[in-house]
Amino acid sequence: MAGGRWMGWWGHLGAPKQRGVAIYALSNFEQKAFAGALHQAVFNTFRRVTANAFYIAIPGAIGYSTYTYGKSNHAFRLSKEGHKIYGGEGH
């Protein structure tokens, strides 16, 4: 009891029944659950990739160019010409 009035069981809290409420339903056999899903997936993926391309491509290009520069500079420093210029010792 709440406030001297019985509230009812769970989900039936003692309120009067609603009138004039129309409920429509569609049969499970009439629905097309995956209608257009493949089409939407392709274009949504393309939209997301193009929206985030600069966040991935620019740092990726900077990282790749830094890596290739470092690798070629290391190879040059291990060569005879690199030892002459930078004064390193041979192994």
Secondary structure as GFF3:
##gff-version 3
##sequence-region A 1 91
A	DSSP	alpha_helix	37	77	.	.	.	ID=ss1
A	DSSP	alpha_helix	80	86	.	.	.	ID=ss2
###
